[in-house]
Amino acid sequence: MLLLLAGAHYLTAANATVLFWPAFALTRPLGAAGGDALTKPVGAGGLCWGTAWGAAALALVLVASVAFQTRRLRRRAPALLPAPVDRRTAGPSGPTAHLRPRRPPRHDSRTGQTGVAWIAVAVL
């Protein structure tokens, strides 16, 4: 099942968040089984390392994985992401894009005022 999720991640345009949660749910029992294999007695199929040594071994694997990924990213930085684009205008989208009005304010040819100015006058 994990291989199917990995294949879907790398070979399709499936949403990564949607693929993450099944992978997360599937790997939790694998982590528990790995921890049990380190701490159970030899007669029960484990290595009999005890809780402290089993936790230390799993912590070592975690630290080594983080160090490996950090070193890999520093050697070959990921490509820059494209600039965000506003779906309505197809122009650049900034952090305050949601605050811009949907349409430009109407211009009154009689007075030369825009609709926004009339609203400001009405509020005052």
C-alpha positions as a Markdown table, in Angstrom:
| # | Residue | x | y | z |
|---|---|---|---|---|
| 1 | Met | 0.0 | 0.0 | 0.0 |
| 2 | Leu | 2.9 | 2.4 | 0.8 |
| 3 | Leu | 4.4 | 1.7 | -2.6 |
| 4 | Leu | 1.1 | 2.6 | -4.3 |
| 5 | Leu | 1.0 | 5.9 | -2.4 |
| 6 | Ala | 4.7 | 6.6 | -3.3 |
| 7 | Gly | 3.9 | 5.8 | -6.9 |
| 8 | Ala | 0.9 | 8.1 | -6.9 |
| 9 | His | 3.0 | 10.9 | -5.4 |
| 10 | Tyr | 5.8 | 10.7 | -8.0 |
| 11 | Leu | 3.9 | 9.6 | -11.0 |
| 12 | Thr | 0.6 | 11.5 | -10.8 |
| 13 | Ala | -0.5 | 15.0 | -10.0 |
| 14 | Ala | -2.3 | 13.8 | -6.9 |
| 15 | Asn | -2.5 | 16.3 | -4.0 |
| 16 | Ala | 0.4 | 15.7 | -1.7 |
| 17 | Thr | -1.7 | 16.4 | 1.4 |
| 18 | Val | -4.3 | 13.9 | 0.4 |
| 19 | Leu | -1.5 | 11.3 | 0.0 |
| 20 | Phe | 0.2 | 12.2 | 3.2 |
| 21 | Trp | -2.6 | 11.2 | 5.6 |
| 22 | Pro | -3.0 | 7.6 | 4.4 |
| 23 | Ala | 0.8 | 7.2 | 4.5 |
| 24 | Phe | 0.8 | 8.6 | 8.0 |
| 25 | Ala | -1.9 | 6.2 | 9.1 |
| 26 | Leu | -0.1 | 3.3 | 7.6 |
| 27 | Thr | 3.4 | 4.1 | 9.0 |
| 28 | Arg | 2.3 | 4.5 | 12.6 |
| 29 | Pro | 1.9 | 0.8 | 13.2 |
| 30 | Leu | 5.2 | 0.2 | 11.4 |
| 31 | Gly | 6.9 | 2.5 | 13.9 |
| 32 | Ala | 5.3 | 0.7 | 16.8 |
| 33 | Ala | 6.2 | -2.7 | 15.4 |
| 34 | Gly | 9.8 | -1.5 | 15.0 |
| 35 | Gly | 9.9 | -0.2 | 18.6 |
| 36 | Asp | 8.5 | -3.5 | 19.8 |
| 37 | Ala | 11.1 | -5.5 | 17.8 |
| 38 | Leu | 13.9 | -3.6 | 19.6 |
| 39 | Thr | 12.4 | -3.8 | 23.2 |
| 40 | Lys | 10.8 | -7.3 | 23.3 |
| 41 | Pro | 12.6 | -10.2 | 24.9 |
| 42 | Val | 14.5 | -12.5 | 22.5 |
| 43 | Gly | 12.1 | -15.3 | 23.1 |
| 44 | Ala | 9.2 | -13.1 | 21.9 |
| 45 | Gly | 11.0 | -12.2 | 18.7 |
| 46 | Gly | 12.7 | -9.0 | 19.8 |
| 47 | Leu | 16.3 | -7.9 | 20.5 |
| 48 | Cys | 15.8 | -7.3 | 24.2 |
| 49 | Trp | 17.4 | -3.8 | 24.1 |
| 50 | Gly | 15.0 | -2.4 | 26.7 |
| 51 | Thr | 13.1 | 0.8 | 26.5 |
| 52 | Ala | 16.0 | 3.2 | 27.0 |
| 53 | Trp | 18.2 | 1.6 | 24.3 |
| 54 | Gly | 15.3 | 1.1 | 21.9 |
| 55 | Ala | 14.4 | 4.8 | 22.3 |
| 56 | Ala | 18.1 | 5.8 | 21.8 |
| 57 | Ala | 18.3 | 3.7 | 18.6 |
| 58 | Leu | 15.1 | 5.3 | 17.2 |
| 59 | Ala | 16.4 | 8.8 | 18.1 |
| 60 | Leu | 19.7 | 8.0 | 16.4 |
| 61 | Val | 17.8 | 7.0 | 13.2 |
| 62 | Leu | 15.8 | 10.2 | 13.4 |
| 63 | Val | 18.8 | 12.4 | 13.9 |
| 64 | Ala | 20.7 | 10.6 | 11.1 |
| 65 | Ser | 17.7 | 11.1 | 8.7 |
| 66 | Val | 17.4 | 14.8 | 9.5 |
| 67 | Ala | 21.2 | 15.3 | 9.0 |
| 68 | Phe | 21.1 | 13.4 | 5.7 |
| 69 | Gln | 18.2 | 15.5 | 4.4 |
| 70 | Thr | 19.8 | 18.7 | 5.6 |
| 71 | Arg | 23.1 | 17.9 | 3.9 |
| 72 | Arg | 21.3 | 16.9 | 0.7 |
| 73 | Leu | 19.4 | 20.1 | 0.5 |
| 74 | Arg | 22.5 | 22.2 | 1.2 |
| 75 | Arg | 24.3 | 20.5 | -1.7 |
| 76 | Arg | 21.5 | 20.9 | -4.2 |
| 77 | Ala | 19.0 | 23.6 | -3.3 |
| 78 | Pro | 15.4 | 23.1 | -4.5 |
| 79 | Ala | 14.2 | 25.1 | -7.5 |
| 80 | Leu | 12.5 | 28.4 | -6.7 |
| 81 | Leu | 8.7 | 28.4 | -6.8 |
| 82 | Pro | 7.0 | 30.5 | -9.4 |
| 83 | Ala | 5.4 | 33.8 | -8.2 |
| 84 | Pro | 1.8 | 33.5 | -7.2 |
| 85 | Val | -0.7 | 34.5 | -9.8 |
| 86 | Asp | -4.2 | 36.0 | -9.2 |
| 87 | Arg | -6.8 | 33.7 | -10.7 |
| 88 | Arg | -9.1 | 36.6 | -11.7 |
| 89 | Thr | -6.6 | 39.0 | -13.2 |
| 90 | Ala | -3.8 | 36.6 | -14.2 |
| 91 | Gly | -1.4 | 39.2 | -12.7 |
| 92 | Pro | 1.0 | 38.9 | -9.8 |
| 93 | Ser | -0.7 | 38.1 | -6.5 |
| 94 | Gly | 0.7 | 39.6 | -3.3 |
| 95 | Pro | 0.0 | 38.9 | 0.3 |
| 96 | Thr | -2.8 | 41.4 | 0.4 |
| 97 | Ala | -4.5 | 40.3 | -2.8 |
| 98 | His | -7.7 | 39.4 | -1.0 |
| 99 | Leu | -8.0 | 43.1 | 0.2 |
| 100 | Arg | -8.2 | 44.5 | -3.4 |
| 101 | Pro | -11.6 | 45.3 | -4.8 |
| 102 | Arg | -13.0 | 42.8 | -7.3 |
| 103 | Arg | -13.8 | 45.4 | -9.8 |
| 104 | Pro | -12.2 | 48.8 | -10.3 |
| 105 | Pro | -14.3 | 51.6 | -8.8 |
| 106 | Arg | -16.8 | 53.2 | -11.1 |
| 107 | His | -16.0 | 56.5 | -12.5 |
| 108 | Asp | -18.7 | 59.2 | -12.7 |
| 109 | Ser | -18.2 | 61.2 | -15.9 |
| 110 | Arg | -20.4 | 64.1 | -14.5 |
| 111 | Thr | -18.3 | 64.8 | -11.4 |
| 112 | Gly | -15.0 | 63.1 | -12.2 |
| 113 | Gln | -15.4 | 61.2 | -8.9 |
| 114 | Thr | -15.0 | 57.5 | -8.4 |
| 115 | Gly | -17.5 | 55.4 | -6.5 |
| 116 | Val | -15.1 | 54.9 | -3.6 |
| 117 | Ala | -15.0 | 58.7 | -3.1 |
| 118 | Trp | -18.8 | 58.9 | -3.0 |
| 119 | Ile | -18.8 | 56.1 | -0.4 |
| 120 | Ala | -16.3 | 58.1 | 1.7 |
| 121 | Val | -18.4 | 61.2 | 1.5 |
| 122 | Ala | -21.5 | 59.3 | 2.4 |
| 123 | Val | -19.8 | 57.8 | 5.5 |
| 124 | Leu | -18.6 | 61.2 | 6.7 |
